[in-house]
Structure formats: C-alpha cells, structure tokens
Amino acid sequence: MEAANQAATNVDGPDLSKIKRAPIVIALIIGAFVAILNETLLGNAFPDLIKALNVTPSTIQWLSTAYMLVVGVLVPVTAILQEWFTTRQMFIGAMTLFLAGTVIAAVSPGFEVLLVGRVVQALGTGLMLPVMMNTILAIFPPEKRGGAMGLIGLVIMVAPAIGPTVSGLILDQLQWRWLFYLIIPLAAFSIIFATIYMKNVSKITKPKVDILSIVLSTIGFGGVVYGFSKSGDLGWGNPQVYWMVAVGVLGIVIFAVRQLMLKSPVMDMRAFKFPMFSLVTVLMLAMMMTLFSTLTLLPLYLQGPLMLTAFTSGLIMLPGGIVNGMMAPVAGVLFDKFGPRVLVIPGLAIVVVAIYLFTGVDMETTKGYLIMVHILMMIGISLVMMPAQTTALNQLPRALYPHGTAIMNTLQQVAGAIGVALFISIMSNGTKDYLAKSASPTDPLEALRGMIEGLHNAFWAGLCIGILAFVIGLFIRRTKPPEGEEQRQGMGH
C-alpha cells in the first residue's frame, strides 16, 4: 500500500499542478454527453423499434440490457487498464470504439446487427465513464470536487433532458436510423477535441494482468444480468434463469475472493474497508435499479395506454430533465458547503414520494400530472446521485481511486441492467395475468388495461426498492481522505 501511495504522490506532484483543468473537463463532458444522449435517444424509440423490427418488448430490451451488461463486465477491467495506458489513449480509444458502434447500428439491416452495434458502443462507454470519474478525482482536490461533479452533472443531465424530445421529433419525421446518424458527427467531434486538449493524469505502472480474474468477472456479472434478462421471456421458475443467476453469483464471489489474494488485483476490494464507500455503493445499487426502471417504463406507458406519439412523450419528460440538469451544479455547491446529509436524505424522500405517485397512473391520467411527478422525481435524483458518489470516493486514498470508480460504475451498470430486466418482467407478467383472467383477452382495450395493471405492479416494486434506499441513506455522513492523503492532495493542486 505504501508503494502505491508513493506512486500516487508522484502523480500528485508538479505535473498535475501545471495542468489546465478546463480543457480536460470540457473534453470529458463532450464524451459523456454524446454517450448519454445516445442512450436516452434510444429509450424513447423502443415502441417504434418493436414495430419496425417486428420483435417483442422482452427482445427489444436487449438493446438496453446488452449495452449495460457489456459496460458492467468491462468496467472492472478499466481500473487495471488505466495503469497500462495513458488517459489520452484510454479516452480517445474509447470514443473511437463508440463511434464505430454507432456506424454499425446506423447501417444495420435488422435487430441482430443493431445489437452488435450497441455492444461495440458499450465497449467504448465502458472504457470512457471510469476514465472520466478518475480524471476528475485526480485533477480536483476534495474540497472542490462537489462543484466539479456538479458542473459535469449540469452538462450530462442536459442529454437525458433533450434526448427523448429530440428522439420523438426524429421518429415522427424520419426513421429510427437517424437516431444514430445524429450521434456520428458528435462522436467524431469529441475525438478531435480530445486529441487536441486531453492530457495524461494517470500513473503508468503496467501491473501484471490476471486473466482468470477477467474471466471470473465476465462470467459473474454477465451471468447475473443475463439470468435476470431472460426472466421476462422464460419466467422466474425456468431452470435457465435461476441457474444463470446462481452461476453468476458464484462467479462474483470467487472473483472477489481472488482479488483479495492478488498482489495486483484487477479490482481492489480493499475499497470496501472504508465504511461510507460500502454504504453508498449499496445505496447507488438501489437508486440505479429504480432510475433505469422508471426511465424504461415511462415511455412504454406514454406511448402504450396513453397512445401518445414519441415526440409528445419526449416533451412530457423534457421539463424534468431540464430541472435535473439545473439542479446538478446547485447540489454540487451545497455539497461542498454542507456535506451530503442535507441533500441525500431529502432527495431520497422525494424519490419515494414520486414513485408512489406513479403507482396510481391509468388511462385517464393527465399530461400535467405526469410532468409534475417526473419533475419531482428528477429533483430527488439530482440531490442524491452526484453528492452520494462524491461522498463515497472522497473517503478513499488516491491509490484506490481507479478501483473505487471501477467498483461503483460496475455495480451501477449491473444494477441498472437488472432493474430494466426485472421491471419489464414484472410488467409483462402482470399484463399476462390480467389477460388470462379477462373475459375478452383479445380486445385491444383490455390489452391496454392489462398493461396498466403490469405497470402498477412494476411501480410498486420500484417503491419498495426506493424505501430501502431511503433507509440506507439515513446513515450517510461527510467523508474526507485518510490522514496524510488530504495534505498531499492539497499540495498537488
């Protein structure tokens, strides 16, 4: 550990103090904006894609689940990759992969090739997101990180805000391929900008790579997500579902034990020795499951039972997204001044109330009601996400930054993928159960009522997870780096 900390001290020296932060932050923001915009553009397109590609909702969710699965499997490896390759190499390589995946998706003749394009995009995103977090931790001291995270939050929250509306406009006027054509020039610009302005902030130590660990993490995280994803098609009682989940859990356990035995672990589990990091990691798991499920269910509800166009459903989600973006820098400044408790606990309470209000939606629910509830939920999320993550990472010593960000990003992506699969499965099963009891299951109106029933079940499940997150959030506290780290970080900047 001392050697690792000494290496961290070298990185914290004169080189970092001379670096201009602004161009690096802008390069990171552009990359994150492009990746997140792409994700939110596609979410609103699921109802259109189901018709255009002639597939079921359980199949189409693989465009989202496979994306998160690949990101979740890849992120553990990024901690060690960042010790082999420079920040510039990692970021530009990641965005190049993302661009290649976007081109494949844009020209795909059918669902299978589109899925391949999404997987290649995910390879890029999985490499880029941890690099972004680790770079912010490296170039900003703890007392300024809240503001920096808030600034990044402002810009990257604009993407989910405008994504559904832009997507709806494109889908109403053009075809789904234009969702990817739009991203191509943005991704290319991100690569050009990063080539000019991105600087190296990481220490290249080239540790030994444990191939078995990579295999175990792939089997572990992949198995869990795949098992949950198949539950929508096969049902929870199917052996393929519970065996895949069981194999995945076993893989994760063996992977974790192996990391504790290695001199140069792929993912350093010592981060969990820091109590607030562990607490916030569990909190973020619950939040990501809730967030991803709501963002997936809402467009299906708006364009299904309410029979709205993709553009109108995008407009309904726009105000909440804008409020979320505007709240991010405010939350960052308040976090630096007051710490996490005054933000995270009220934020979680707001999220719980918003999900509860979603449990009552039906075919008569007004657009105004949905806009207000969505705004409420986005306010809550903006008060929780960045402050909680910054709290967790601030407690770690510098040598564990890449591993802390890798752990958090991996588990968030896996939780998101499980959330989408779980809630789509609950919705589908609720719909099937309703129609099985219906006197006229072939009636289109009954099908819509069945979907409402399924949505209610899914939102109630989301409420339970939201309440769990609130209880965990009651224990959050302000953190600071271990003794000696704080002084060194202050000198480095």
Summary of the structure (lengths in Angstrom):
residues: 493
radius of gyration: 21.8
end to end distance: 22.5
largest distance: 75.4
contacts: 1890
relative contact order: 0.14
helix: 82%
strand: 0%
